[in-house]
Amino acid sequence: MPKLKEETSEKNRKQILEAAEECFARDGFHKTNIRQIATEAGLSPGNLYRYFSSKDELVKAYVQYSFEDISDSLSYISDQRNFMKGLKTWCKEYIRESADIKIAALEMEIASEALHNSEIMEIIHIQGNALLVKFGNMLKEAQRKELLEMSLDSQLTANAIIGTLDHFISNCLFQKGYTIKKAQKDAEKVITTLIR
């Protein structure tokens, strides 16, 4: 396939996945249909089917895309001159985005769907583990370069950080008066306890 066609194809695929996120967040997986996603993406349903043969395939692609998006965002940390400052900024942004009620509801719906769909569960396992390994390897490399000190193993630290962030996101959603700013401050305290 010529490079321009590949770029257009990838752009359209991303546009469809972003439209799916908007529709799924607004209406849920089960109430959203292909026509709504196509309309949101500015495409005809027939054109959308060139990229995804079914709604089920689109849901699975969206789940993978959402993990890849988080994984890609990790590069922000190592792109910063000050690794710790980059890590703290990334964590604050992760909390801000994930505590958005629409995104949080969508993530809960994905988790619920995974309980009934082994293919989605497998994607979550593979992508979630890959994300944690990538994050752990980044921490290990930063420690090797003496950019930080960790008292725990790098993989355990990566798990602890992501678990902490998810916990504080949950507090934002379910504890009255627990704000995103409070979650961000609390997460920074925990992170600076785990990493120096």
C-alpha positions as CSV (number, residue, x, y, z in Angstrom):
1,M,0.0,0.0,0.0
2,P,1.4,3.4,-0.9
3,K,2.6,5.5,2.1
4,L,0.0,8.2,1.6
5,K,-2.8,5.6,1.6
6,E,-1.4,4.1,4.7
7,E,-1.3,7.4,6.5
8,T,-4.9,8.2,5.4
9,S,-6.0,4.8,6.5
10,E,-4.4,5.2,9.9
11,K,-5.8,8.7,10.3
12,N,-9.3,7.4,9.5
13,R,-8.9,4.5,11.9
14,K,-7.9,6.8,14.7
15,Q,-10.8,9.1,13.9
16,I,-13.2,6.2,14.1
17,L,-11.7,5.1,17.5
18,E,-11.9,8.6,18.9
19,A,-15.5,8.8,17.7
20,A,-16.2,5.5,19.3
21,E,-14.8,6.7,22.6
22,E,-17.1,9.7,22.4
23,C,-20.2,7.6,21.6
24,F,-19.4,4.9,24.1
25,A,-18.7,7.5,26.9
26,R,-22.0,9.2,26.1
27,D,-24.3,6.3,25.4
28,G,-22.5,3.1,26.6
29,F,-21.3,0.1,24.5
30,H,-24.7,-1.5,24.3
31,K,-26.7,1.5,23.3
32,T,-24.2,2.7,20.7
33,N,-24.5,1.5,17.1
34,I,-22.2,1.7,14.1
35,R,-24.3,4.4,12.5
36,Q,-23.8,6.7,15.5
37,I,-20.0,6.1,15.5
38,A,-19.8,6.6,11.7
39,T,-21.8,9.9,12.0
40,E,-19.5,11.1,14.9
41,A,-16.5,10.2,12.8
42,G,-17.9,12.0,9.7
43,L,-18.0,8.8,7.7
44,S,-20.6,6.6,6.2
45,P,-21.4,3.3,7.9
46,G,-20.1,1.5,4.8
47,N,-16.8,3.4,5.0
48,L,-16.5,2.5,8.7
49,Y,-17.0,-1.2,7.9
50,R,-13.9,-1.0,5.7
51,Y,-11.9,-0.6,8.9
52,F,-13.9,-2.7,11.3
53,S,-16.1,-5.6,10.3
54,S,-18.3,-5.5,13.3
55,K,-19.1,-3.5,16.4
56,D,-17.5,-6.2,18.5
57,E,-14.3,-5.8,16.5
58,L,-14.5,-2.0,17.0
59,V,-15.0,-2.4,20.8
60,K,-11.9,-4.7,21.0
61,A,-9.9,-2.2,18.9
62,Y,-11.0,0.6,21.1
63,V,-9.9,-1.2,24.3
64,Q,-6.5,-1.8,22.8
65,Y,-6.3,1.8,21.5
66,S,-7.0,3.2,25.0
67,F,-4.2,1.2,26.6
68,E,-1.8,2.2,23.8
69,D,-2.7,5.8,24.3
70,I,-1.7,5.6,28.0
71,S,1.4,3.7,27.1
72,D,2.4,6.3,24.5
73,S,1.8,9.1,27.0
74,L,4.5,7.5,29.3
75,S,7.2,8.8,26.9
76,Y,6.4,12.3,28.2
77,I,8.2,11.4,31.4
78,S,11.5,10.3,29.9
79,D,11.4,13.3,27.4
80,Q,11.7,15.7,30.4
81,R,15.0,17.0,31.6
82,N,13.9,16.3,35.2
83,F,12.6,12.8,35.4
84,M,10.8,13.2,38.7
85,K,9.2,16.4,37.6
86,G,8.0,14.7,34.4
87,L,6.7,11.7,36.4
88,K,4.7,14.0,38.8
89,T,3.3,16.0,35.9
90,W,2.3,12.7,34.1
91,C,0.6,11.4,37.2
92,K,-1.4,14.6,37.7
93,E,-2.5,14.5,34.0
94,Y,-3.4,10.8,34.3
95,I,-5.6,11.6,37.4
96,R,-7.2,14.6,35.7
97,E,-8.1,12.7,32.5
98,S,-9.2,9.4,34.2
99,A,-11.3,11.2,36.9
100,D,-13.5,12.7,34.1
101,I,-16.8,11.0,34.9
102,K,-17.4,10.1,31.2
103,I,-14.1,8.4,30.9
104,A,-14.4,6.7,34.3
105,A,-17.8,5.4,33.4
106,L,-16.5,4.1,30.1
107,E,-13.6,2.3,31.9
108,M,-16.0,0.7,34.3
109,E,-18.1,-0.5,31.3
110,I,-15.0,-1.9,29.7
111,A,-14.2,-3.8,32.9
112,S,-17.8,-5.1,33.1
113,E,-17.8,-6.1,29.4
114,A,-14.5,-8.0,30.0
115,L,-16.2,-10.2,32.6
116,H,-18.5,-11.5,29.8
117,N,-16.1,-11.3,26.9
118,S,-12.9,-13.4,27.2
119,E,-11.3,-11.6,24.2
120,I,-11.7,-8.2,25.8
121,M,-10.3,-9.7,29.1
122,E,-7.3,-11.0,27.2
123,I,-6.7,-7.6,25.6
124,I,-6.8,-6.0,29.1
125,H,-4.4,-8.6,30.5
126,I,-1.9,-8.3,27.6
127,Q,-2.0,-4.5,27.3
128,G,-2.2,-3.9,31.1
129,N,0.9,-6.0,31.6
130,A,2.7,-4.4,28.7
131,L,2.0,-1.0,30.2
132,L,3.3,-2.0,33.6
133,V,6.4,-3.6,32.2
134,K,7.1,-0.5,30.1
135,F,6.6,1.8,33.1
136,G,8.8,-0.5,35.3
137,N,11.6,-0.5,32.7
138,M,11.5,3.3,32.5
139,L,11.9,3.5,36.2
140,K,14.7,1.0,36.2
141,E,16.5,2.9,33.4
142,A,16.1,6.2,35.3
143,Q,17.5,4.5,38.4
144,R,20.4,3.2,36.4
145,K,21.1,6.7,35.2
146,E,20.9,7.9,38.8
147,L,17.9,10.1,38.1
148,L,16.0,8.6,41.0
149,E,16.3,6.2,43.9
150,M,13.7,3.5,44.6
151,S,13.5,1.4,47.7
152,L,11.4,-1.3,45.9
153,D,12.0,-3.2,42.7
154,S,11.1,-1.2,39.6
155,Q,8.2,-3.4,38.6
156,L,6.7,-3.3,42.1
157,T,7.1,0.4,42.1
158,A,5.4,0.8,38.8
159,N,2.5,-1.4,40.1
160,A,2.3,0.7,43.3
161,I,2.2,4.0,41.4
162,I,-0.5,2.9,39.0
163,G,-2.5,1.3,41.8
164,T,-2.2,4.5,43.9
165,L,-3.3,6.7,41.0
166,D,-6.3,4.4,40.3
167,H,-7.2,4.4,44.0
168,F,-7.2,8.2,44.1
169,I,-9.2,8.4,40.9
170,S,-11.8,6.1,42.5
171,N,-11.8,8.5,45.6
172,C,-12.6,11.4,43.2
173,L,-15.5,9.5,41.8
174,F,-17.0,8.0,44.9
175,Q,-16.0,10.2,47.9
176,K,-18.0,13.3,48.2
177,G,-15.7,16.4,48.4
178,Y,-12.6,14.5,47.3
179,T,-11.4,16.6,44.4
180,I,-9.0,16.0,41.6
181,K,-6.6,18.6,43.1
182,K,-6.6,16.6,46.4
183,A,-6.0,13.4,44.5
184,Q,-3.1,14.9,42.7
185,K,-1.5,16.2,45.9
186,D,-2.1,12.9,47.7
187,A,-0.6,11.0,44.8
188,E,2.5,13.2,44.7
189,K,3.0,12.5,48.5
190,V,2.9,8.7,47.9
191,I,5.1,8.9,44.8
192,T,7.8,10.9,46.7
193,T,7.7,8.3,49.4
194,L,8.3,5.5,46.9
195,I,10.8,7.4,44.8
196,R,13.4,10.0,45.7
